[in-house]
Amino acid sequence: MVILVIDGLGRRLLDDHAEVAPYLSGVSRLTLDAPFPTTTATSLATIGTGVPPGEHGVTGYSVAVAGDDRPLIVLTWSWERHDAGLDAREDVVPERWQPRPTAFERAAAAGVRPVTVLRPEFATSGLTRAALRGGRIVPATGLHETLEAAVRAAGRPGPTVVYAHHGDLDAIGHLAGPASEAWLTELATIDQLCARAAEGLPPGVGLVVTADHGMVEVPDEHLVELAERPDLLAGVRVLTGDFRARQLHALPGAADEVLAAWDEACGPLAHVVTRQDAIAAGWFGPRVTDEIRARIGDVVVSARVPQIGWVHRDRDLFGGRVPGMHGALTPEEIEVPALVITR
């Protein structure tokens, strides 16, 4: 079996542009919910471990680390900024920070051969070591090469599970916007390559195409620039989370004031809740361990509508000024397809 994650391919985006992706649109109507926050690191950790964020601990794009006031950027396993280059793998050892056996380690123990097809630069990344470890790493660049490598590995004798990831659609969506011309061109290419791969599936091998989250377009005028809102950062010790799902770790005694400030500023545009209420509502799964609880902000904010995001020009990649965003609990972001393809 091959599990292919097309980063950013939300169910509603696929449905809205079925004419661009006729093959994938015609395969299946099965829809799954991504975990919260609807962000790549959290979803890949859920796929890789088989447990929700409250147990694997990747509770957002960036996460608070005990004893440090710098956010850990989980995708790059770096401190403070996605592009800062401050490698955190020695400070926060991935295998210790996420010690649960992964699905790949459990598969190997059960006699199933696990294979992971990734871009070469991700082979030893902190996220791979934390959540996707245990499979034989096969490097591949581009979807054509990725699918070829994945199908070839799955076709070998004996039970095999192959995980593969393709990130270009998400990257284009962030920079140009979902449904932009460049995004639609990439979606059409993905559709054609998946159709071609389906034709070449060996007997007994299935291909499951899914995603980690959807995406919405947020116009620049609807972005809240936190660098210009001292009222929203007052009392905040560490700002973590995602553009559309911020988590606020408060200074001692300041959590109530932070909650009130964000609740007043957001009004009906966002859910603004305490950590306890988010956990009680099951946002991070049915169980949150004591260790993971501390990684969640004292205040958790999730956009209710597509037209809002919270950015910080000094802390976010590209200053947060990207049209395509995700992270919140809206259907556009949380619903993903699960397309089961067999010959």
Phi and psi in degrees as GROMACS dihedral restraints (atoms count N, CA, C in turn):
[ dihedral_restraints ]
;  ai    aj    ak    al  type     phi  dphi    fc
    3     4     5     6     1  -115.4    20    10
    4     5     6     7     1   127.5    20    10
    6     7     8     9     1  -108.1    20    10
    7     8     9    10     1   113.9    20    10
    9    10    11    12     1  -109.1    20    10
   10    11    12    13     1   119.0    20    10
   12    13    14    15     1   -98.0    20    10
   13    14    15    16     1   115.0    20    10
   15    16    17    18     1   -93.7    20    10
   16    17    18    19     1   103.5    20    10
   18    19    20    21     1   -58.9    20    10
   19    20    21    22     1   124.2    20    10
   21    22    23    24     1    88.1    20    10
   22    23    24    25     1     2.6    20    10
   24    25    26    27     1   -86.0    20    10
   25    26    27    28     1    82.4    20    10
   27    28    29    30     1   -69.0    20    10
   28    29    30    31     1   152.3    20    10
   30    31    32    33     1   -57.5    20    10
   31    32    33    34     1   -44.1    20    10
   33    34    35    36     1   -71.9    20    10
   34    35    36    37     1   -33.0    20    10
   36    37    38    39     1   -64.4    20    10
   37    38    39    40     1   -42.5    20    10
   39    40    41    42     1   -63.9    20    10
   40    41    42    43     1   -43.8    20    10
   42    43    44    45     1   -64.6    20    10
   43    44    45    46     1   -39.8    20    10
   45    46    47    48     1   -68.4    20    10
   46    47    48    49     1   -20.9    20    10
   48    49    50    51     1  -126.6    20    10
   49    50    51    52     1    41.5    20    10
   51    52    53    54     1   -60.5    20    10
   52    53    54    55     1   -30.6    20    10
   54    55    56    57     1   -68.3    20    10
   55    56    57    58     1   -23.8    20    10
   57    58    59    60     1   -82.7    20    10
   58    59    60    61     1   -28.3    20    10
   60    61    62    63     1  -126.2    20    10
   61    62    63    64     1    66.5    20    10
   63    64    65    66     1   -64.7    20    10
   64    65    66    67     1   -32.7    20    10
   66    67    68    69     1   -68.1    20    10
   67    68    69    70     1   -55.7    20    10
   69    70    71    72     1   -63.3    20    10
   70    71    72    73     1   -35.9    20    10
   72    73    74    75     1   -66.4    20    10
   73    74    75    76     1   -24.8    20    10
   75    76    77    78     1   -94.6    20    10
   76    77    78    79     1     0.0    20    10
   78    79    80    81     1   -79.3    20    10
   79    80    81    82     1   -49.8    20    10
   81    82    83    84     1  -161.1    20    10
   82    83    84    85     1   151.5    20    10
   84    85    86    87     1  -104.0    20    10
   85    86    87    88     1     9.2    20    10
   87    88    89    90     1   -67.4    20    10
   88    89    90    91     1   131.7    20    10
   90    91    92    93     1  -126.2    20    10
   91    92    93    94     1   137.6    20    10
   93    94    95    96     1  -116.6    20    10
   94    95    96    97     1   161.6    20    10
   96    97    98    99     1  -101.3    20    10
   97    98    99   100     1   127.6    20    10
   99   100   101   102     1   -71.3    20    10
  100   101   102   103     1   156.7    20    10
  102   103   104   105     1   -72.6    20    10
  103   104   105   106     1   163.6    20    10
  105   106   107   108     1   -99.0    20    10
  106   107   108   109     1   140.5    20    10
  108   109   110   111     1   -69.0    20    10
  109   110   111   112     1   152.0    20    10
  111   112   113   114     1   -81.1    20    10
  112   113   114   115     1    79.2    20    10
  114   115   116   117     1  -143.0    20    10
  115   116   117   118     1   154.1    20    10
  117   118   119   120     1   -57.6    20    10
  118   119   120   121     1   -49.6    20    10
  120   121   122   123     1   -60.3    20    10
  121   122   123   124     1   -42.2    20    10
  123   124   125   126     1   -66.4    20    10
  124   125   126   127     1   -45.9    20    10
  126   127   128   129     1   -67.0    20    10
  127   128   129   130     1   -42.2    20    10
  129   130   131   132     1   -65.8    20    10
  130   131   132   133     1   -34.4    20    10
  132   133   134   135     1   -67.3    20    10
  133   134   135   136     1   -35.0    20    10
  135   136   137   138     1   -67.9    20    10
  136   137   138   139     1   -43.7    20    10
  138   139   140   141     1   -62.6    20    10
  139   140   141   142     1   -42.7    20    10
  141   142   143   144     1   -73.0    20    10
  142   143   144   145     1   -27.3    20    10
  144   145   146   147     1  -107.0    20    10
  145   146   147   148     1   -23.5    20    10
  147   148   149   150     1    79.1    20    10
  148   149   150   151     1    11.4    20    10
  150   151   152   153     1  -128.3    20    10
  151   152   153   154     1   158.5    20    10
  153   154   155   156     1   -76.3    20    10
  154   155   156   157     1   171.2    20    10
  156   157   158   159     1   -57.8    20    10
  157   158   159   160     1   -32.7    20    10
  159   160   161   162     1   -63.6    20    10
  160   161   162   163     1   -12.4    20    10
  162   163   164   165     1  -113.0    20    10
  163   164   165   166     1   -35.6    20    10
  165   166   167   168     1   -86.9    20    10
  166   167   168   169     1   -21.1    20    10
  168   169   170   171     1    93.0    20    10
  169   170   171   172     1    -4.9    20    10
  171   172   173   174     1   -86.4    20    10
  172   173   174   175     1    85.9    20    10
  174   175   176   177     1   -94.5    20    10
  175   176   177   178     1    19.1    20    10
  177   178   179   180     1   165.5    20    10
  178   179   180   181     1   174.3    20    10
  180   181   182   183     1   -58.3    20    10
  181   182   183   184     1   -42.8    20    10
  183   184   185   186     1  -125.1    20    10
  184   185   186   187     1   148.6    20    10
  186   187   188   189     1  -137.0    20    10
  187   188   189   190     1   146.4    20    10
  189   190   191   192     1   -78.5    20    10
  190   191   192   193     1   142.8    20    10
  192   193   194   195     1  -117.2    20    10
  193   194   195   196     1   132.8    20    10
  195   196   197   198     1   -56.5    20    10
  196   197   198   199     1   132.1    20    10
  198   199   200   201     1    81.5    20    10
  199   200   201   202     1     8.1    20    10
  201   202   203   204     1  -140.1    20    10
  202   203   204   205     1   138.4    20    10
  204   205   206   207     1   -95.2    20    10
  205   206   207   208     1    10.8    20    10
  207   208   209   210     1  -101.1    20    10
  208   209   210   211     1   136.8    20    10
  210   211   212   213     1   -72.1    20    10
  211   212   213   214     1   141.9    20    10
  213   214   215   216     1   -91.4    20    10
  214   215   216   217     1   119.4    20    10
  216   217   218   219     1   -85.0    20    10
  217   218   219   220     1   107.0    20    10
  219   220   221   222     1   -70.3    20    10
  220   221   222   223     1   -36.8    20    10
  222   223   224   225     1   -58.3    20    10
  223   224   225   226     1   -41.1    20    10
  225   226   227   228     1  -104.0    20    10
  226   227   228   229     1    -3.8    20    10
  228   229   230   231     1    48.7    20    10
  229   230   231   232     1    52.2    20    10
  231   232   233   234     1  -129.0    20    10
  232   233   234   235     1   163.2    20    10
  234   235   236   237     1   -87.9    20    10
  235   236   237   238     1   141.4    20    10
  237   238   239   240     1    75.0    20    10
  238   239   240   241     1   -52.1    20    10
  240   241   242   243     1  -139.3    20    10
  241   242   243   244     1   149.3    20    10
  243   244   245   246     1   -55.2    20    10
  244   245   246   247     1   -37.4    20    10
  246   247   248   249     1  -106.5    20    10
  247   248   249   250     1    16.4    20    10
  249   250   251   252     1   -77.5    20    10
  250   251   252   253     1   -24.5    20    10
  252   253   254   255     1    75.2    20    10
  253   254   255   256     1    15.2    20    10
  255   256   257   258     1   -92.4    20    10
  256   257   258   259     1    89.2    20    10
  258   259   260   261     1   -60.7    20    10
  259   260   261   262     1   126.7    20    10
  261   262   263   264     1  -106.5    20    10
  262   263   264   265     1     7.8    20    10
  264   265   266   267     1   -67.5    20    10
  265   266   267   268     1   -26.8    20    10
  267   268   269   270     1   -82.8    20    10
  268   269   270   271     1   -34.6    20    10
  270   271   272   273     1   -72.5    20    10
  271   272   273   274     1   -40.7    20    10
  273   274   275   276     1  -123.6    20    10
  274   275   276   277     1    93.2    20    10
  276   277   278   279     1   -70.1    20    10
  277   278   279   280     1   118.8    20    10
  279   280   281   282     1   -55.8    20    10
  280   281   282   283     1   -41.7    20    10
  282   283   284   285     1   -68.8    20    10
  283   284   285   286     1   -24.2    20    10
  285   286   287   288     1   -86.4    20    10
  286   287   288   289     1   -37.3    20    10
  288   289   290   291     1   -68.1    20    10
  289   290   291   292     1   -32.5    20    10
  291   292   293   294     1  -129.3    20    10
  292   293   294   295     1    84.3    20    10
  294   295   296   297     1   -85.8    20    10
  295   296   297   298     1    -8.6    20    10
  297   298   299   300     1   -60.7    20    10
  298   299   300   301     1   142.7    20    10
  300   301   302   303     1   -60.6    20    10
  301   302   303   304     1   137.0    20    10
  303   304   305   306     1   -80.8    20    10
  304   305   306   307     1   168.8    20    10
  306   307   308   309     1   -61.2    20    10
  307   308   309   310     1   -31.4    20    10
  309   310   311   312     1   -72.4    20    10
  310   311   312   313     1   -39.8    20    10
  312   313   314   315     1   -66.0    20    10
  313   314   315   316     1   -39.4    20    10
  315   316   317   318     1   -68.8    20    10
  316   317   318   319     1   -36.5    20    10
  318   319   320   321     1   -62.5    20    10
  319   320   321   322     1   -45.8    20    10
  321   322   323   324     1   -60.7    20    10
  322   323   324   325     1   -40.1    20    10
  324   325   326   327     1   -66.3    20    10
  325   326   327   328     1   -25.1    20    10
  327   328   329   330     1   -92.6    20    10
  328   329   330   331     1     4.6    20    10
  330   331   332   333     1    89.9    20    10
  331   332   333   334     1    13.2    20    10
  333   334   335   336     1  -103.8    20    10
  334   335   336   337     1   131.4    20    10
  336   337   338   339     1   -77.0    20    10
  337   338   339   340     1   117.5    20    10
  339   340   341   342     1   -96.4    20    10
  340   341   342   343     1   136.6    20    10
  342   343   344   345     1  -132.9    20    10
  343   344   345   346     1   138.7    20    10
  345   346   347   348     1  -124.1    20    10
  346   347   348   349     1   120.9    20    10
  348   349   350   351     1  -105.1    20    10
  349   350   351   352     1   115.4    20    10
  351   352   353   354     1  -140.0    20    10
  352   353   354   355     1   161.3    20    10
  354   355   356   357     1   -61.6    20    10
  355   356   357   358     1   145.3    20    10
  357   358   359   360     1   -55.6    20    10
  358   359   360   361     1   -36.0    20    10
  360   361   362   363     1   -69.5    20    10
  361   362   363   364     1   -13.9    20    10
  363   364   365   366     1   -95.7    20    10
  364   365   366   367     1    -3.0    20    10
  366   367   368   369     1   -59.6    20    10
  367   368   369   370     1   -38.5    20    10
  369   370   371   372     1  -118.6    20    10
  370   371   372   373     1    22.1    20    10
  372   373   374   375     1   -66.4    20    10
  373   374   375   376     1   161.9    20    10
  375   376   377   378     1   -62.0    20    10
  376   377   378   379     1   -39.5    20    10
  378   379   380   381     1   -66.4    20    10
  379   380   381   382     1   -41.3    20    10
  381   382   383   384     1   -61.4    20    10
  382   383   384   385     1   -44.6    20    10
  384   385   386   387     1   -66.1    20    10
  385   386   387   388     1   -34.5    20    10
  387   388   389   390     1   -77.4    20    10
  388   389   390   391     1   -44.4    20    10
  390   391   392   393     1  -120.8    20    10
  391   392   393   394     1   -18.0    20    10
  393   394   395   396     1  -121.6    20    10
  394   395   396   397     1    12.9    20    10
  396   397   398   399     1   -71.0    20    10
  397   398   399   400     1   157.4    20    10
  399   400   401   402     1   113.5    20    10
  400   401   402   403     1   -20.1    20    10
  402   403   404   405     1   -97.3    20    10
  403   404   405   406     1   157.9    20    10
  405   406   407   408     1   -69.5    20    10
  406   407   408   409     1   123.4    20    10
  408   409   410   411     1   -81.7    20    10
  409   410   411   412     1   125.9    20    10
  411   412   413   414     1  -116.5    20    10
  412   413   414   415     1   114.4    20    10
  414   415   416   417     1   -75.9    20    10
  415   416   417   418     1   140.4    20    10
  417   418   419   420     1  -156.0    20    10
  418   419   420   421     1   145.9    20    10
  420   421   422   423     1  -124.0    20    10
  421   422   423   424     1   128.5    20    10
  423   424   425   426     1    86.0    20    10
  424   425   426   427     1   152.6    20    10
  426   427   428   429     1   -69.0    20    10
  427   428   429   430     1   -36.9    20    10
  429   430   431   432     1   -59.2    20    10
  430   431   432   433     1   -50.0    20    10
  432   433   434   435     1   -65.8    20    10
  433   434   435   436     1   -38.3    20    10
  435   436   437   438     1   -62.6    20    10
  436   437   438   439     1   -47.7    20    10
  438   439   440   441     1   -65.2    20    10
  439   440   441   442     1   -42.0    20    10
  441   442   443   444     1   -59.0    20    10
  442   443   444   445     1   -46.7    20    10
  444   445   446   447     1   -65.3    20    10
  445   446   447   448     1   -40.5    20    10
  447   448   449   450     1   -67.3    20    10
  448   449   450   451     1   -46.5    20    10
  450   451   452   453     1   -66.9    20    10
  451   452   453   454     1   -38.7    20    10
  453   454   455   456     1   -62.6    20    10
  454   455   456   457     1   -42.6    20    10
  456   457   458   459     1   -66.3    20    10
  457   458   459   460     1   -39.7    20    10
  459   460   461   462     1   -69.7    20    10
  460   461   462   463     1   -23.6    20    10
  462   463   464   465     1   -83.5    20    10
  463   464   465   466     1    -4.8    20    10
  465   466   467   468     1   -69.7    20    10
  466   467   468   469     1   154.2    20    10
  468   469   470   471     1   -60.5    20    10
  469   470   471   472     1   145.6    20    10
  471   472   473   474     1    95.8    20    10
  472   473   474   475     1   156.8    20    10
  474   475   476   477     1   -65.3    20    10
  475   476   477   478     1   130.5    20    10
  477   478   479   480     1  -140.6    20    10
  478   479   480   481     1   139.7    20    10
  480   481   482   483     1  -122.2    20    10
  481   482   483   484     1   129.3    20    10
  483   484   485   486     1  -119.2    20    10
  484   485   486   487     1   127.8    20    10
  486   487   488   489     1  -106.5    20    10
  487   488   489   490     1   133.0    20    10
  489   490   491   492     1  -138.9    20    10
  490   491   492   493     1   152.1    20    10
  492   493   494   495     1  -136.9    20    10
  493   494   495   496     1   139.8    20    10
  495   496   497   498     1  -132.0    20    10
  496   497   498   499     1   121.5    20    10
  498   499   500   501     1  -107.1    20    10
  499   500   501   502     1     0.0    20    10
  501   502   503   504     1   -67.3    20    10
  502   503   504   505     1   -36.4    20    10
  504   505   506   507     1   -62.3    20    10
  505   506   507   508     1   -42.7    20    10
  507   508   509   510     1   -63.8    20    10
  508   509   510   511     1   -45.0    20    10
  510   511   512   513     1   -61.1    20    10
  511   512   513   514     1   -43.3    20    10
  513   514   515   516     1   -66.5    20    10
  514   515   516   517     1   -39.6    20    10
  516   517   518   519     1   -61.0    20    10
  517   518   519   520     1   -41.0    20    10
  519   520   521   522     1   -62.6    20    10
  520   521   522   523     1   -47.2    20    10
  522   523   524   525     1   -81.9    20    10
  523   524   525   526     1   -34.9    20    10
  525   526   527   528     1  -113.4    20    10
  526   527   528   529     1   -16.3    20    10
  528   529   530   531     1   101.3    20    10
  529   530   531   532     1   140.4    20    10
  531   532   533   534     1   -65.4    20    10
  532   533   534   535     1   139.6    20    10
  534   535   536   537     1    79.0    20    10
  535   536   537   538     1     5.3    20    10
  537   538   539   540     1   -69.1    20    10
  538   539   540   541     1   165.9    20    10
  540   541   542   543     1   -59.7    20    10
  541   542   543   544     1   -41.9    20    10
  543   544   545   546     1   -65.4    20    10
  544   545   546   547     1   -38.3    20    10
  546   547   548   549     1   -65.9    20    10
  547   548   549   550     1   -43.4    20    10
  549   550   551   552     1   -65.6    20    10
  550   551   552   553     1   -36.4    20    10
  552   553   554   555     1   -63.4    20    10
  553   554   555   556     1   -42.6    20    10
  555   556   557   558     1   -66.0    20    10
  556   557   558   559     1   -40.9    20    10
  558   559   560   561     1   -61.1    20    10
  559   560   561   562     1   -42.6    20    10
  561   562   563   564     1   -62.0    20    10
  562   563   564   565     1   -40.0    20    10
  564   565   566   567     1   -64.3    20    10
  565   566   567   568     1   -43.8    20    10
  567   568   569   570     1   -59.1    20    10
  568   569   570   571     1   -44.8    20    10
  570   571   572   573     1   -59.6    20    10
  571   572   573   574     1   -46.0    20    10
  573   574   575   576     1   -65.2    20    10
  574   575   576   577     1   -40.9    20    10
  576   577   578   579     1   -70.3    20    10
  577   578   579   580     1   -35.9    20    10
  579   580   581   582     1   -67.4    20    10
  580   581   582   583     1   -39.6    20    10
  582   583   584   585     1   -62.9    20    10
  583   584   585   586     1   -41.4    20    10
  585   586   587   588     1   -66.1    20    10
  586   587   588   589     1   -41.0    20    10
  588   589   590   591     1   -64.4    20    10
  589   590   591   592     1   -37.5    20    10
  591   592   593   594     1   -62.0    20    10
  592   593   594   595     1   -37.3    20    10
  594   595   596   597     1   -65.3    20    10
  595   596   597   598     1   -28.0    20    10
  597   598   599   600     1  -101.1    20    10
  598   599   600   601     1    11.5    20    10
  600   601   602   603     1   -64.2    20    10
  601   602   603   604     1   132.2    20    10
  603   604   605   606     1   -66.6    20    10
  604   605   606   607     1   157.3    20    10
  606   607   608   609     1   -56.3    20    10
  607   608   609   610     1   134.5    20    10
  609   610   611   612     1    83.4    20    10
  610   611   612   613     1     0.8    20    10
  612   613   614   615     1  -105.7    20    10
  613   614   615   616     1   127.0    20    10
  615   616   617   618     1  -106.4    20    10
  616   617   618   619     1   153.7    20    10
  618   619   620   621     1  -121.1    20    10
  619   620   621   622     1   120.6    20    10
  621   622   623   624     1  -108.4    20    10
  622   623   624   625     1   117.6    20    10
  624   625   626   627     1  -103.0    20    10
  625   626   627   628     1   122.4    20    10
  627   628   629   630     1  -141.1    20    10
  628   629   630   631     1  -168.8    20    10
  630   631   632   633     1  -146.2    20    10
  631   632   633   634     1   170.7    20    10
  633   634   635   636     1   -99.4    20    10
  634   635   636   637     1   -20.3    20    10
  636   637   638   639     1  -176.7    20    10
  637   638   639   640     1   168.2    20    10
  639   640   641   642     1   -96.9    20    10
  640   641   642   643     1  -156.2    20    10
  642   643   644   645     1  -161.6    20    10
  643   644   645   646     1   148.4    20    10
  645   646   647   648     1  -125.8    20    10
  646   647   648   649     1   159.2    20    10
  648   649   650   651     1  -100.6    20    10
  649   650   651   652     1   126.5    20    10
  651   652   653   654     1  -115.9    20    10
  652   653   654   655     1   110.4    20    10
  654   655   656   657     1   -59.2    20    10
  655   656   657   658     1   147.9    20    10
  657   658   659   660     1   -55.8    20    10
  658   659   660   661     1   -35.4    20    10
  660   661   662   663     1   -70.2    20    10
  661   662   663   664     1   -11.1    20    10
  663   664   665   666     1  -100.8    20    10
  664   665   666   667     1     5.7    20    10
  666   667   668   669     1   -86.1    20    10
  667   668   669   670     1   136.8    20    10
  669   670   671   672     1   -95.3    20    10
  670   671   672   673     1   115.0    20    10
  672   673   674   675     1   -85.4    20    10
  673   674   675   676     1   106.0    20    10
  675   676   677   678     1   -68.5    20    10
  676   677   678   679     1   -24.5    20    10
  678   679   680   681     1   -63.9    20    10
  679   680   681   682     1   -20.3    20    10
  681   682   683   684     1  -105.6    20    10
  682   683   684   685     1    11.1    20    10
  684   685   686   687     1  -125.8    20    10
  685   686   687   688     1    73.8    20    10
  687   688   689   690     1   -60.1    20    10
  688   689   690   691     1   -24.1    20    10
  690   691   692   693     1   -64.9    20    10
  691   692   693   694     1   -30.1    20    10
  693   694   695   696     1   -87.5    20    10
  694   695   696   697     1   -16.1    20    10
  696   697   698   699     1  -103.4    20    10
  697   698   699   700     1    -6.7    20    10
  699   700   701   702     1   -62.5    20    10
  700   701   702   703     1   128.2    20    10
  702   703   704   705     1    82.7    20    10
  703   704   705   706     1     1.3    20    10
  705   706   707   708     1   -93.2    20    10
  706   707   708   709     1   122.4    20    10
  708   709   710   711     1   -85.0    20    10
  709   710   711   712     1   -45.3    20    10
  711   712   713   714     1  -138.3    20    10
  712   713   714   715     1   131.5    20    10
  714   715   716   717     1  -100.5    20    10
  715   716   717   718     1   119.8    20    10
  717   718   719   720     1  -130.5    20    10
  718   719   720   721     1  -170.8    20    10
  720   721   722   723     1    92.1    20    10
  721   722   723   724     1  -148.9    20    10
  723   724   725   726     1  -127.7    20    10
  724   725   726   727     1   167.9    20    10
  726   727   728   729     1   -53.1    20    10
  727   728   729   730     1   -37.0    20    10
  729   730   731   732     1  -111.5    20    10
  730   731   732   733     1    11.2    20    10
  732   733   734   735     1  -151.9    20    10
  733   734   735   736     1    76.5    20    10
  735   736   737   738     1   -80.9    20    10
  736   737   738   739     1   146.8    20    10
  738   739   740   741     1  -123.3    20    10
  739   740   741   742     1   131.7    20    10
  741   742   743   744     1  -117.9    20    10
  742   743   744   745     1   114.0    20    10
  744   745   746   747     1   -95.9    20    10
  745   746   747   748     1   113.2    20    10
  747   748   749   750     1   -86.8    20    10
  748   749   750   751     1   154.9    20    10
  750   751   752   753     1   -66.0    20    10
  751   752   753   754     1   156.7    20    10
  753   754   755   756     1   -52.6    20    10
  754   755   756   757     1   127.4    20    10
  756   757   758   759     1    82.3    20    10
  757   758   759   760     1    -0.2    20    10
  759   760   761   762     1  -105.0    20    10
  760   761   762   763     1     0.7    20    10
  762   763   764   765     1   -60.6    20    10
  763   764   765   766     1   -41.0    20    10
  765   766   767   768     1   -64.4    20    10
  766   767   768   769     1   -39.9    20    10
  768   769   770   771     1   -68.1    20    10
  769   770   771   772     1   -39.0    20    10
  771   772   773   774     1   -63.1    20    10
  772   773   774   775     1   -45.9    20    10
  774   775   776   777     1   -58.2    20    10
  775   776   777   778     1   -46.1    20    10
  777   778   779   780     1   -65.1    20    10
  778   779   780   781     1   -40.8    20    10
  780   781   782   783     1   -64.6    20    10
  781   782   783   784     1   -44.5    20    10
  783   784   785   786     1   -71.1    20    10
  784   785   786   787     1   -37.6    20    10
  786   787   788   789     1   -62.8    20    10
  787   788   789   790     1   -42.6    20    10
  789   790   791   792     1   -67.2    20    10
  790   791   792   793     1   -40.8    20    10
  792   793   794   795     1   -71.0    20    10
  793   794   795   796     1   -35.6    20    10
  795   796   797   798     1   -88.0    20    10
  796   797   798   799     1   -36.3    20    10
  798   799   800   801     1    54.7    20    10
  799   800   801   802     1  -132.6    20    10
  801   802   803   804     1   -77.9    20    10
  802   803   804   805     1    -1.2    20    10
  804   805   806   807     1   -78.9    20    10
  805   806   807   808     1   -16.0    20    10
  807   808   809   810     1  -152.1    20    10
  808   809   810   811     1   153.3    20    10
  810   811   812   813     1   -80.0    20    10
  811   812   813   814     1   126.3    20    10
  813   814   815   816     1  -124.7    20    10
  814   815   816   817     1   109.3    20    10
  816   817   818   819     1  -135.0    20    10
  817   818   819   820     1   163.1    20    10
  819   820   821   822     1   -77.7    20    10
  820   821   822   823     1   163.2    20    10
  822   823   824   825     1   -54.8    20    10
  823   824   825   826     1   -45.4    20    10
  825   826   827   828     1   -60.3    20    10
  826   827   828   829     1   -41.8    20    10
  828   829   830   831     1   -69.9    20    10
  829   830   831   832     1   -38.1    20    10
  831   832   833   834     1   -63.5    20    10
  832   833   834   835     1   -41.1    20    10
  834   835   836   837     1   -67.5    20    10
  835   836   837   838     1   -44.0    20    10
  837   838   839   840     1   -62.9    20    10
  838   839   840   841     1   -32.3    20    10
  840   841   842   843     1   -78.6    20    10
  841   842   843   844     1    -5.1    20    10
  843   844   845   846     1    80.7    20    10
  844   845   846   847     1    18.3    20    10
  846   847   848   849     1   -59.4    20    10
  847   848   849   850     1   -35.0    20    10
  849   850   851   852     1  -104.4    20    10
  850   851   852   853     1    15.8    20    10
  852   853   854   855     1   108.5    20    10
  853   854   855   856     1   172.8    20    10
  855   856   857   858     1   -71.9    20    10
  856   857   858   859     1   -16.1    20    10
  858   859   860   861     1  -139.0    20    10
  859   860   861   862     1   132.6    20    10
  861   862   863   864     1  -125.9    20    10
  862   863   864   865     1   119.1    20    10
  864   865   866   867     1   -72.7    20    10
  865   866   867   868     1   161.7    20    10
  867   868   869   870     1   -61.2    20    10
  868   869   870   871     1   -39.1    20    10
  870   871   872   873     1   -64.7    20    10
  871   872   873   874     1   -42.1    20    10
  873   874   875   876     1   -72.6    20    10
  874   875   876   877     1   -31.8    20    10
  876   877   878   879     1   -51.9    20    10
  877   878   879   880     1   -40.6    20    10
  879   880   881   882     1   -68.9    20    10
  880   881   882   883     1   -17.5    20    10
  882   883   884   885     1   -81.8    20    10
  883   884   885   886     1   -14.2    20    10
  885   886   887   888     1   -89.2    20    10
  886   887   888   889     1   142.3    20    10
  888   889   890   891     1   -63.6    20    10
  889   890   891   892     1   152.9    20    10
  891   892   893   894     1   -60.2    20    10
  892   893   894   895     1   -32.5    20    10
  894   895   896   897     1  -124.9    20    10
  895   896   897   898     1   132.2    20    10
  897   898   899   900     1  -118.9    20    10
  898   899   900   901     1   129.9    20    10
  900   901   902   903     1  -121.0    20    10
  901   902   903   904     1   128.8    20    10
  903   904   905   906     1  -132.7    20    10
  904   905   906   907     1   126.1    20    10
  906   907   908   909     1   -61.6    20    10
  907   908   909   910     1   140.1    20    10
  909   910   911   912     1   -92.2    20    10
  910   911   912   913     1   -26.0    20    10
  912   913   914   915     1  -126.1    20    10
  913   914   915   916     1   158.9    20    10
  915   916   917   918     1   -67.1    20    10
  916   917   918   919     1   -23.9    20    10
  918   919   920   921     1   -90.3    20    10
  919   920   921   922     1    50.7    20    10
  921   922   923   924     1  -161.9    20    10
  922   923   924   925     1   145.6    20    10
  924   925   926   927     1  -156.5    20    10
  925   926   927   928     1   153.4    20    10
  927   928   929   930     1  -117.1    20    10
  928   929   930   931     1   117.7    20    10
  930   931   932   933     1  -125.8    20    10
  931   932   933   934     1   160.0    20    10
  933   934   935   936     1  -135.6    20    10
  934   935   936   937     1   114.8    20    10
  936   937   938   939     1   -63.0    20    10
  937   938   939   940     1   -23.7    20    10
  939   940   941   942     1   -95.3    20    10
  940   941   942   943     1    -8.3    20    10
  942   943   944   945     1  -122.2    20    10
  943   944   945   946     1   -21.5    20    10
  945   946   947   948     1   -99.5    20    10
  946   947   948   949     1   149.2    20    10
  948   949   950   951     1   -58.4    20    10
  949   950   951   952     1   134.2    20    10
  951   952   953   954     1    57.8    20    10
  952   953   954   955     1    23.3    20    10
  954   955   956   957     1    64.6    20    10
  955   956   957   958     1    14.2    20    10
  957   958   959   960     1    77.9    20    10
  958   959   960   961     1    -0.1    20    10
  960   961   962   963     1   -88.6    20    10
  961   962   963   964     1    72.1    20    10
  963   964   965   966     1  -126.9    20    10
  964   965   966   967     1   142.5    20    10
  966   967   968   969     1   -73.4    20    10
  967   968   969   970     1   -34.3    20    10
  969   970   971   972     1   -91.3    20    10
  970   971   972   973     1   128.0    20    10
  972   973   974   975     1  -141.5    20    10
  973   974   975   976     1   162.9    20    10
  975   976   977   978     1  -159.6    20    10
  976   977   978   979     1   178.8    20    10
  978   979   980   981     1   134.0    20    10
  979   980   981   982     1   -26.2    20    10
  981   982   983   984     1   -90.5    20    10
  982   983   984   985     1  -174.9    20    10
  984   985   986   987     1   -97.2    20    10
  985   986   987   988     1    12.8    20    10
  987   988   989   990     1   -70.7    20    10
  988   989   990   991     1   153.8    20    10
  990   991   992   993     1   -57.0    20    10
  991   992   993   994     1   -34.7    20    10
  993   994   995   996     1   -61.8    20    10
  994   995   996   997     1   -29.3    20    10
  996   997   998   999     1   -96.8    20    10
  997   998   999  1000     1   -30.9    20    10
  999  1000  1001  1002     1   -92.1    20    10
 1000  1001  1002  1003     1   -26.7    20    10
 1002  1003  1004  1005     1   -84.3    20    10
 1003  1004  1005  1006     1   128.6    20    10
 1005  1006  1007  1008     1  -131.3    20    10
 1006  1007  1008  1009     1   151.4    20    10
 1008  1009  1010  1011     1   -80.2    20    10
 1009  1010  1011  1012     1   156.1    20    10
 1011  1012  1013  1014     1  -131.1    20    10
 1012  1013  1014  1015     1    96.4    20    10
 1014  1015  1016  1017     1  -102.4    20    10
 1015  1016  1017  1018     1   112.1    20    10
 1017  1018  1019  1020     1   -97.8    20    10
 1018  1019  1020  1021     1   118.2    20    10
 1020  1021  1022  1023     1  -118.8    20    10
 1021  1022  1023  1024     1   125.1    20    10
 1023  1024  1025  1026     1  -135.2    20    10
 1024  1025  1026  1027     1   164.1    20    10
